[in-house]
Amino acid sequence: MTVQITIKLFASLNRFTPVSSDNYPIEPGTTVNNLLKQLGIPEDEIKLIFINGIKSDFASALLGGERVGVFPPVGGG
């Protein structure tokens, strides 16, 4: 059984956004780490992960219906 999540990738990570980002299919229990590997995003390009607006991490499990936001490190000076 698959469920859907919404994926939002910000700034330089936008290039990894899948076509189905509003209804991305996953297996329940998929971790954020596995999701990001599926999308081909290198771990060192990820700084912050939010699930439903709450700061999360790579080990967080997704059950379906979540909004996942991922941010790269921010440069500047």
Backbone as a printed PyTorch tensor [residue, N CA C, xyz], in Angstrom:
tensor([[[  0.8480,  -1.1860,   0.0000],
         [  0.0000,   0.0000,   0.0000],
         [  0.8890,   1.2430,   0.0000]],

        [[  0.5780,   2.1770,  -0.8600],
         [  1.3130,   3.4380,  -0.8470],
         [  0.3980,   4.5470,  -0.3560]],

        [[  1.0410,   5.5680,   0.1980],
         [  0.3590,   6.7750,   0.6480],
         [  1.0830,   7.9520,   0.0110]],

        [[  0.5200,   9.1380,   0.1320],
         [  1.1420,  10.3050,  -0.4790],
         [  1.6110,  11.3040,   0.5710]],

        [[  2.6890,  12.0240,   0.2140],
         [  3.1710,  13.1490,   1.0020],
         [  3.3600,  14.3280,   0.0530]],

        [[  3.5430,  15.5070,   0.6160],
         [  3.8730,  16.6990,  -0.1570],
         [  5.3220,  17.0450,   0.1280]],

        [[  6.0890,  17.2890,  -0.9210],
         [  7.5140,  17.6040,  -0.7770],
         [  7.7610,  19.0220,  -1.2710]],

        [[  8.4700,  19.8110,  -0.4650],
         [  8.8750,  21.1550,  -0.8680],
         [ 10.3750,  21.2700,  -0.6390]],

        [[ 11.1260,  21.4460,  -1.7120],
         [ 12.5770,  21.5890,  -1.6430],
         [ 12.9280,  23.0340,  -1.9570]],

        [[ 13.7070,  23.6480,  -1.0920],
         [ 13.9720,  25.0820,  -1.1830],
         [ 15.3390,  25.3940,  -1.7660]],

        [[ 15.4350,  26.5960,  -2.3460],
         [ 16.6760,  27.1810,  -2.8700],
         [ 17.3760,  26.2110,  -3.8240]],

        [[ 18.6510,  25.9070,  -3.5610],
         [ 19.4300,  25.0730,  -4.4950],
         [ 18.9190,  23.6410,  -4.5940]],

        [[ 18.0960,  23.2040,  -3.6370],
         [ 17.5530,  21.8430,  -3.6900],
         [ 16.3600,  21.7270,  -4.6330]],

        [[ 15.8450,  22.8440,  -5.0870],
         [ 14.6640,  22.8560,  -5.9640],
         [ 14.8520,  21.9710,  -7.2000]],

        [[ 16.0880,  21.8490,  -7.6430],
         [ 16.3550,  21.0450,  -8.8600],
         [ 16.0420,  19.5620,  -8.6650]],

        [[ 15.9150,  19.1130,  -7.4190],
         [ 15.5970,  17.7130,  -7.1360],
         [ 14.0920,  17.4670,  -6.9850]],

        [[ 13.2810,  18.5120,  -7.0920],
         [ 11.8390,  18.3830,  -6.8770],
         [ 11.2140,  17.4440,  -7.9060]],

        [[ 10.5370,  16.3890,  -7.4540],
         [  9.8960,  15.4690,  -8.4100],
         [  8.6340,  16.1010,  -9.0020]],

        [[  8.2420,  15.6370, -10.1740],
         [  7.0420,  16.1470, -10.8400],
         [  5.8210,  15.9780,  -9.9430]],

        [[  5.7780,  14.8770,  -9.2120],
         [  4.6260,  14.5730,  -8.3620],
         [  4.8070,  15.0800,  -6.9300]],

        [[  5.4590,  16.2160,  -6.7510],
         [  5.8040,  16.6770,  -5.4000],
         [  4.5870,  16.9630,  -4.5130]],

        [[  3.4270,  17.2670,  -5.1010],
         [  2.2240,  17.5180,  -4.3020],
         [  1.5490,  16.2300,  -3.8460]],

        [[  1.8130,  15.1350,  -4.5230],
         [  1.2380,  13.8250,  -4.1880],
         [  2.2800,  12.7410,  -4.4060]],

        [[  3.4070,  12.8710,  -3.7060],
         [  4.5090,  11.9300,  -3.9200],
         [  4.2120,  10.6170,  -3.1980]],

        [[  4.2430,   9.4850,  -3.9150],
         [  3.9120,   8.1940,  -3.2890],
         [  5.0860,   7.6260,  -2.4910]],

        [[  4.7890,   7.1370,  -1.2930],
         [  5.7750,   6.4590,  -0.4540],
         [  5.1210,   5.2450,   0.2010]],

        [[  5.9360,   4.3610,   0.7170],
         [  5.4540,   3.2780,   1.5540],
         [  5.3640,   3.8170,   2.9780]],

        [[  4.2910,   3.5410,   3.7150],
         [  4.2140,   3.9960,   5.1050],
         [  5.4280,   3.4970,   5.8990]],

        [[  6.0090,   4.3890,   6.7020],
         [  7.1860,   4.0310,   7.4860],
         [  8.4950,   4.4270,   6.8300]],

        [[  8.4370,   4.9280,   5.5890],
         [  9.6430,   5.4030,   4.9170],
         [ 10.2770,   6.5000,   5.7610]],

        [[ 11.5840,   6.4330,   5.9590],
         [ 12.2600,   7.4870,   6.7110],
         [ 12.5960,   8.6580,   5.7870]],

        [[ 12.8220,   9.8020,   6.3950],
         [ 13.2330,  10.9800,   5.6190],
         [ 14.5250,  10.6620,   4.8710]],

        [[ 15.4490,   9.9550,   5.5210],
         [ 16.7080,   9.5960,   4.8790],
         [ 16.4680,   8.7800,   3.6110]],

        [[ 15.5860,   7.7740,   3.6820],
         [ 15.2770,   6.9700,   2.5010],
         [ 14.6070,   7.8050,   1.4120]],

        [[ 13.7100,   8.7040,   1.8100],
         [ 13.0450,   9.5810,   0.8470],
         [ 14.0710,  10.4260,   0.0990]],

        [[ 14.9930,  11.0340,   0.8330],
         [ 15.9810,  11.9060,   0.2080],
         [ 16.9120,  11.1300,  -0.7040]],

        [[ 17.2170,   9.8880,  -0.3420],
         [ 18.0270,   9.0300,  -1.2260],
         [ 17.2600,   8.7100,  -2.5050]],

        [[ 15.9450,   8.4430,  -2.3890],
         [ 15.1160,   8.1810,  -3.5740],
         [ 15.1470,   9.3690,  -4.5280]],

        [[ 15.1760,  10.5720,  -3.9570],
         [ 15.1630,  11.7870,  -4.7650],
         [ 16.5550,  12.1490,  -5.2920]],

        [[ 17.5910,  11.4450,  -4.8150],
         [ 18.9520,  11.6890,  -5.2900],
         [ 19.6040,  12.9160,  -4.6920]],

        [[ 19.1750,  13.3160,  -3.4940],
         [ 19.7270,  14.5140,  -2.8570],
         [ 20.8970,  14.1020,  -1.9630]],

        [[ 22.0970,  14.6280,  -2.2200],
         [ 23.2460,  14.3110,  -1.3630],
         [ 23.0200,  14.8350,   0.0590]],

        [[ 23.3640,  14.0140,   1.0420],
         [ 23.1260,  14.3650,   2.4430],
         [ 23.8290,  15.6590,   2.8470]],

        [[ 25.0060,  15.9150,   2.2640],
         [ 25.7390,  17.1260,   2.6460],
         [ 25.1240,  18.4080,   2.0880]],

        [[ 24.1000,  18.2870,   1.2380],
         [ 23.4030,  19.4690,   0.7220],
         [ 22.1680,  19.8150,   1.5530]],

        [[ 21.9350,  19.0590,   2.6330],
         [ 20.7350,  19.2600,   3.4480],
         [ 21.1180,  19.8270,   4.8010]],

        [[ 20.4580,  20.9140,   5.1900],
         [ 20.7220,  21.5340,   6.4820],
         [ 19.5440,  21.3710,   7.4390]],

        [[ 18.3250,  21.6480,   6.9650],
         [ 17.1460,  21.5960,   7.8160],
         [ 16.0510,  20.7640,   7.1690]],

        [[ 15.3450,  20.0070,   8.0020],
         [ 14.2120,  19.1960,   7.5610],
         [ 13.0270,  19.5320,   8.4590]],

        [[ 11.8940,  19.8360,   7.8370],
         [ 10.6730,  20.1050,   8.5840],
         [  9.5840,  19.1380,   8.1180]],

        [[  8.8490,  18.5750,   9.0760],
         [  7.6810,  17.7610,   8.7590],
         [  6.4900,  18.4450,   9.4060]],

        [[  5.5290,  18.8430,   8.5690],
         [  4.3530,  19.5870,   9.0400],
         [  4.7500,  20.8000,   9.8780]],

        [[  5.8300,  21.4710,   9.4570],
         [  6.2660,  22.6900,  10.1250],
         [  7.0860,  22.4770,  11.3830]],

        [[  7.3890,  21.2290,  11.7340],
         [  8.1590,  20.9200,  12.9410],
         [  9.5270,  20.3910,  12.5330]],

        [[ 10.5850,  20.9870,  13.1300],
         [ 11.9440,  20.5550,  12.7940],
         [ 12.0960,  19.0650,  13.0750]],

        [[ 12.6390,  18.3480,  12.1010],
         [ 12.7770,  16.8970,  12.1780],
         [ 14.1800,  16.5010,  11.7600]],

        [[ 14.4020,  15.1950,  11.6150],
         [ 15.7240,  14.7260,  11.2170],
         [ 15.6070,  13.5680,  10.2220]],

        [[ 16.7790,  13.0540,   9.8260],
         [ 16.8280,  12.0020,   8.8080],
         [ 16.1260,  10.7210,   9.2360]],

        [[ 16.0670,  10.4560,  10.5350],
         [ 15.4860,   9.2000,  11.0270],
         [ 13.9700,   9.2480,  11.1630]],

        [[ 13.3560,  10.4170,  10.9870],
         [ 11.9070,  10.5470,  11.1470],
         [ 11.1770,   9.6770,  10.1310]],

        [[ 10.1680,   8.9450,  10.6030],
         [  9.3670,   8.0810,   9.7350],
         [  8.1430,   8.8240,   9.2290]],

        [[  7.7950,   8.5740,   7.9770],
         [  6.6330,   9.1980,   7.3440],
         [  5.5230,   8.1590,   7.2150]],

        [[  4.3130,   8.5610,   7.5650],
         [  3.1860,   7.6270,   7.5370],
         [  2.1990,   7.9320,   6.4170]],

        [[  2.3110,   9.1190,   5.8190],
         [  1.4040,   9.5520,   4.7640],
         [  0.6670,  10.8050,   5.1830]],

        [[  0.4820,  11.7120,   4.2370],
         [ -0.2300,  12.9440,   4.5030],
         [  0.6460,  14.0840,   4.9910]],

        [[  1.9260,  13.8110,   5.2510],
         [  2.8050,  14.8580,   5.7690],
         [  3.2310,  15.8420,   4.6760]],

        [[  3.6300,  17.0230,   5.1480],
         [  4.2930,  18.0250,   4.3150],
         [  5.7540,  18.0330,   4.7370]],

        [[  6.6470,  17.7010,   3.8100],
         [  8.0730,  17.6340,   4.1090],
         [  8.7710,  18.7940,   3.4070]],

        [[  9.4410,  19.6290,   4.1990],
         [ 10.2190,  20.7450,   3.6640],
         [ 11.6830,  20.5260,   3.9490]],

        [[ 12.5320,  20.7590,   2.9460],
         [ 13.9610,  20.5230,   3.0990],
         [ 14.7120,  21.7630,   2.6260]],

        [[ 15.6560,  22.2200,   3.4610],
         [ 16.4420,  23.4230,   3.1790],
         [ 17.9210,  23.0910,   3.1060]],

        [[ 18.6450,  23.7550,   2.1800],
         [ 20.0940,  23.5890,   2.1130],
         [ 20.7490,  24.5320,   3.1210]],

        [[ 22.0770,  24.3590,   3.3340],
         [ 22.7890,  25.3670,   4.1410],
         [ 22.6790,  26.7200,   3.4320]],

        [[ 22.5530,  27.7670,   4.1950],
         [ 22.4100,  29.1020,   3.6120],
         [ 23.7660,  29.7950,   3.6750]],

        [[ 24.2070,  30.2700,   2.5220],
         [ 25.4720,  31.0090,   2.4710],
         [ 25.2110,  32.4990,   2.4940]],

        [[ 26.2510,  33.2370,   2.5390],
         [ 26.1150,  34.6890,   2.5300],
         [ 27.0880,  35.3130,   3.4950]],

        [[ 27.0880,  36.6370,   3.4940],
         [ 28.0500,  37.2720,   4.3890],
         [ 27.8370,  38.7280,   4.5160]]])
